[in-house]
Amino acid sequence: MALVIENNLNNKAGNAIIKFFNKHSDLSQLSPLPKNIETGRKFMDKMNISQLSYSKYCVLTHNSQDYFVHYRPIKNCIKNLLSNPDILKNLMFRYENSKIEDEKSYGEQNSGNWWKRAERSISNHANILSIILYSDATTTDTLEKNPLFQGDGVDFNIDDKDIWFFPRISTIICDWPEACTFSLTYKSPNLNYPCHFCLVQREDLIDIRKEVILRNHVNMKEYFDSNTSNLAGLEQVNNYFWSIPNLNIYVTTVPDRMHHLDLEKKSLNKVNERIADIPRHSQLKVFKKGIQLSRLTASEYRDMMKIMVFVIDDLQIEDLSEVYVKWNEMYLLSRSEKFKESDLENFQKAINDWGDLFIKLFQNISNFHLKFLKFHS
């Protein structure tokens, strides 16, 4: 059943596995597997395992009918993860002041300044438990009822010892609408301050070198307390995340989607024709049917980047190829496992170089002159 559940197999595939096992296992006794997957699922539902059990919360009552969302408390999920020995042995980390050639470097989370500040805020005998949340249209209303991030931390049993942890949210990966939900900012690009993580005016969204004021719980609470939240594009609602230690909810939310340039149908068809003409080569994925951006995986996206510069060459203008070249340079820098301070400066320069050329190419043909939140982000 673990194989079926972990790989999200349907009943037909699960029953085929049971049939194959029973046919070829050559057991001298009855098969240990259930008769079919349906029976196995019913058995799993009756098992009383606290870490795997779900809670339910009524989110809506309509026409006298209650509607529930079923969820697993974060603490139970963590306990379930700790049952994996490979995760267990790599759970506890301390801040590392990493250096390369006498220059401060950043790699894993525990080498960053956030970890350093969070560790200083707790007892020397306790550990930071970094939590990365992935949200896709998820409501967070019930987090206020969860004491996990407050108080004196939590204990987890590791190797028969109770280890003291302070759970901290380090990153929230989400799309722009969900980022606005977490930060309680309006979901509109037409506001005076439309960005969910900074106070940049709408007219300045295209200015990639302008100094911006980052949102935080201090300056946002000033708007809230003075009842002027609307001036900052902020809902007049007390944000629960303001009370969570070591968390700036506005900069913690990280949009994760790549958005692509629309080349219009004629040019897009030409791109797909050129891609289909590329001959097979070792370790190079061939897109014989063209590219469907909505179904593109991360691995396929990297394969596409290897060929796109040549595909669009002379298709419209020379600078379009250069945009892809600069994008690839920026992307390769971002994939480094460790960064020195000078690497981060080079990365920022690569971002600016790409941004300058992109603005030069497309500002005048954009109805909004590229004043887009995604471009600003």
Helices and strands as residue ranges (DSSP letters): H 2-6, H 11-24, H 37-46, E 55-62, E 65-71, H 74-82, H 85-88, E 99-100, E 103-106, G 109-111, H 113-120, E 127-134, G 141-145, G 147-149, E 154-158, E 161-174, H 176-183, G 202-204, H 217-225, G 229-232, G 240-243, H 249-252, E 253-255, H 264-277, G 293-295, H 298-311, H 318-334, E 339-340, H 341-362, H 373-376
